[in-house]
Amino acid sequence: MLIQSCQDKLKRLEFWSRGYLPPVVSILFLINFCMLLATIVQPDLRNTFSLSLPHILDGEVWRLVTNLFTHDSAMHFLGNMLGFGFFAHLAVGFMGWKHFVVMLLLAAALGDTIHLLCIPEPAIGFSGLTLACIVSGACINPSGKAVFIFVIIPMWLLAAILVFIDIAGVIEGSNGVANLVHLSGAAIGFLYAKKFTNILAFLKRCERNRAHNKREKILEEYQSADELLEKVSNEGLHSLTDKERTFLKKHSENERKRQEP
């Protein structure tokens, strides 16, 4: 059952890698796009939707969610959605949309919590969730290709560069970027993807061990059958015990089944 489930995940991964956006990714993209249009029409909504501890303590709890889908500008939106769309299909295809949503919820919860505890300035943006998708996608397919400033590089290198930039931003200090939120998303993406890649590796090892044991069992059967046939050749059929006769009969049936197309 687990092997079949794993194979189904790989089939989904192959389907989504052909260029189709999974429904959950399309829905999140549309939510972000609608929020962008709303903030372009009414720029004050950026302040209304931002992550701000004083306002949340005053009861404006919607900010815990709305900040994720709010962007400073069209370029901010475009950068996040390009990274999200390119890498999210890998995560969805590999772990399934339910686990993908759980990963994003964990990234959002951790990012919001760390920002509220450590940074007084309001925050907006989907970047933490985008980093979760980029890092998880890089863990799933590290040798895959991605574009960074018009240069094609491996996915693992892109993820490493982005994480390094955020670490440098944290060390440098306040720069107007929620680097800790980005790193929180990256951490969740890494841990969640590793969970699934480790499970996949474990299942593959189990399958290899099972195949190896099956081959060993067949070899032992042939060896025992050869010994009994040699005994018949030397001592005659009457020398076989009932148990040995039953074994040879079963071996003959197994051999016939193995030769069937």
N, C-alpha and C positions, 0 to 999 in steps of 0.2 A: 504493500500500500504506500509506504513512504517513497520507495523507488519510483512508482508510477506518478506520485504527486510531484516529485522532483523533475521527472521527464515532462510533465505538463507545464511546469514553470519554464523550462527551457524552450518549449514550443511557443509559449506566449512571448518569451524574449525574442525569438526569431521573428514572430509576426510583427511585434511593435518596432523592431529594428529596421523594418522595411520603409519606415517613414510615417506610419500612422501614429497619431497621438492617442494614448489611452483615454477613455472617457473622463476619468478622474482628473487627468492633467488638463484636458480641455475645459472642464468646469472651473478649475482653479484659475486658469488663464482668463476665462470670461469674467470671473469675479474681479480679478485684478484690473482688467480692462475697463469694466464698468465703474470701478472706484476711481480709476484715472480720469475718466470722462467727468465724473462728478466733481473731482477736485479741480479740474480745469475750469469747469463752469462756475464753481464756488470754491475759490482757493482757501477760504477760512475753514473748510472742512478738514484740511490737513491738521489743524490744531485740535479740532473736535475729535478726530480719530486717532491721534497720536498716543503713544504709551507714556503716561504721566502718573506717577505715584500719588500726588495730592488729589488729582481728579478721580482716580480710582478709589481712593479712601473716602471720597465724597459720594461714592455710589455709581460712578460712571464706569461700570465694569465692562461695558462693551469695548472699551479701549484695548482690553487684553486680546481681542480678536481683530478689531478694525485696523490696528496699527500694522498688522501683517500685510494687508492688501492696499496700503496707502503708500504713494511714492512722491518724492520731491518734484520730479519732472518726468517728461516722456522718455528722456534718455535713461534715467534711473529705472523706469519701468522696463524699457527695452533690454537693458543689460541683464536684469534679473530674469526676464522671461526667456531670453535666448539661452541662458545657462540652465534654467529650469526645464525648458522644453527639450533641450538636447540630451540631458542626463536623466530626466525623470522617467522616460520610457524604459531605460535599462532597469531602474529600480522596480518599476511596476511589473515589467515582464518577468523579473527574477523572483521577487518576493510576493507578488500579487497585490491588488489595489488595497485590500484591507490592511495588510501589514505596512504598505506604503503610507497610508493615511495615519496609522499609529506612529510611524517614524516621524512624520511631519508634526503631529500633535506633541510628541515628546520634544522635538527640536524647538517648537514654539513655546512650550511651557518652560523649558530650561532657559531659553534665550530671554523670555520676558522676566523670569525670576531673577536671573543674574543682572540684567539691566536695571531692574527696579532696586535691587539691593546695592549695586555698585556705582551707578551713574545717575546723577540727578537730572540731566537734560532729557527732554522728551525724545522718543525714537519712533521712526516709521520705516517700513520697507519689508520686502519679502526676502531680503538677502540671506538671513539665517537659514531659511528653508531651502533656498537655492544652493547654499553651501552644503547642506545635508544631502541634497540630490547629487551634487558634483562629487563629493567625497565617496558616497555610497556607490555611484556609478563607476568611479575610478577603482574601487575595491572589487567590484564585480568584473570589470573588464579593463585592467590596468594598462594593457598594451594597445587598447583602442586609440583612435586618433581624435584630437580635438584642436580647435583653432584658438590661438592666443595672440592677439595683436597681429593678425594676418599671417601668423606662422603656425604650421601644423606640428603639434607635439603630442607625445603620449598622454593619455588621460591622467595617469598617476603624476606626471610632471606638472600638469595644469593644476591639479588639486594641491600639490605640494607648494607651488608658487603662491596660490591664493591664501593658503594657510600661513605661509611665511609672511606675506604682506600684512595679514591681520595680527600676527604675533608682533611684528615690527610696529604696527600701529598702537598696540597695547603698551609696548615698552616706551614708545615716543610720548604717549600721553594723549590728552584731548585733541582730536583732529576733526571732530564733527562726524565721525564714522563710528557706528556701533560695532567695533571690532570684537568685543566679547560675545555679542549676540552671534556674529558670524562663526566664531570659534566654537560656540556651544552647538550650533547646527552641524558644524563639521565633525565634532566629537560624536554626536548622536548618529550621524550618517555612517561614520566609520564603525562604531560599535554594532549598529543594527545590520549593516552589510556583512560584517565579519561573522555575526551570529549565523547568517544564512549560508555564507561560503563555507564555514566550518561544518555545518550540518551536511551540506552537499558533499564535502570531502569525506566525511565520516560514512555517508551512505555509499559512496563509490568504493571506499575501502571494504565495506561489508560485502558489496557485490563482488569485488575481486576475490575476497576470501572464500565466499560461497562457491564461486566458479572454480577456484583452486581446489577446494575440498571435494567438489564433484569430480574433477579430473583424477584426483588421488584415489577416490573411491572406485572409479572405473578401472584404473590401472591395477588396483588390488584385486578386483573381480577377475580381470583377465589373467593375472598371475595365478590366482587360485584355480581358475578353470584349466589353465595349462598344466598345472601340477596334477589335477585329477585325470585329465586326458592321458597324461604320461603314465599314470598309475593303471588306467584301463589298458593301455598299450602293453604294459609289462606284465600285469597280473590278471587281466580279463575284467569284463563288466561285472562279474559276480563279486569282485573284491570291494565294490563301492557300498557304502552304508546308505541307508534310506536318506539321511541328511545330505550326503554328497550327491545322490541322485537328484534330490529336490533342487539343490544348488545349481547343478548343471542344466536342469530343465529351465530354471528361472533365468540363468545366464543366456540360454538360447533365445528365450523370449525377449530379453532386454536387447540382445544383439540384433534381432529382427526389427525391433522398434527403432533402434538407432539408425538402421539402414533405410528405413522408410522415408520417402521424400516429405 
